[in-house]
Amino acid sequence: MLSFVARVFGLVLFAIGVVALISDGISSIAADAVVMTPLSESLSLIAPDFVDQVETALKPLVGEATWAEWGSVVLAWPTLAVAGISGIFLMLAGARRSPRPTKSHVGFTI
C-alpha cells in the first residue's frame, strides 16, 4: 500500500515538474532568455500564504540559523527540478521489485 502511495505521489510530482518545464520553456521563448521559476514563486501562485505558513511552522523545528541557511536556498531552486526529481525518486522508491530467482536444488552428481 505504501509503495502505491509513493508511486502515485511521485507521478503527481513528476507531472507538476513537466508542467513547470513547459511553462518555463514558453516563458523563455517569449523573453528570449532562460527563465526558471523558483519554487517559492510557484507555491505562492497556488496558495499565497503557503510559503509564510511553512516558514513559521518549520523555523521552530529546525532552528532560525538552519532555516536561514537552507530554507531560502531550497525555495530558490527551480520548480521543475524540485518537483521533477522528487517525483522520479518517489516513483523509483515505490516501484515493484522483481521476485528473486529461487535456487534450484537439482544438481549434477557424478
C-alpha positions, 0 to 999 in steps of 0.5 A, a space after each residue: 500500500 505504501 509503495 502505491 502511495 509513493 508511486 502515485 505521489 511521485 507521478 503527481 510530482 513528476 507531472 507538476 515538474 513537466 508542467 513547470 518545464 513547459 511553462 518555463 520553456 514558453 516563458 523563455 521563448 517569449 523573453 528570449 532568455 532562460 527563465 526558471 521559476 523558483 519554487 517559492 514563486 510557484 507555491 505562492 501562485 497556488 496558495 499565497 500564504 503557503 510559503 509564510 505558513 511553512 516558514 513559521 511552522 518549520 523555523 521552530 523545528 529546525 532552528 532560525 540559523 538552519 532555516 536561514 541557511 537552507 530554507 531560502 536556498 531550497 525555495 530558490 531552486 527551480 520548480 521543475 527540478 524540485 518537483 521533477 526529481 522528487 517525483 522520479 525518486 518517489 516513483 523509483 522508491 515505490 516501484 515493484 521489485 522483481 521476485 528473486 530467482 529461487 535456487 534450484 536444488 537439482 544438481 549434477 552428481 557424478 
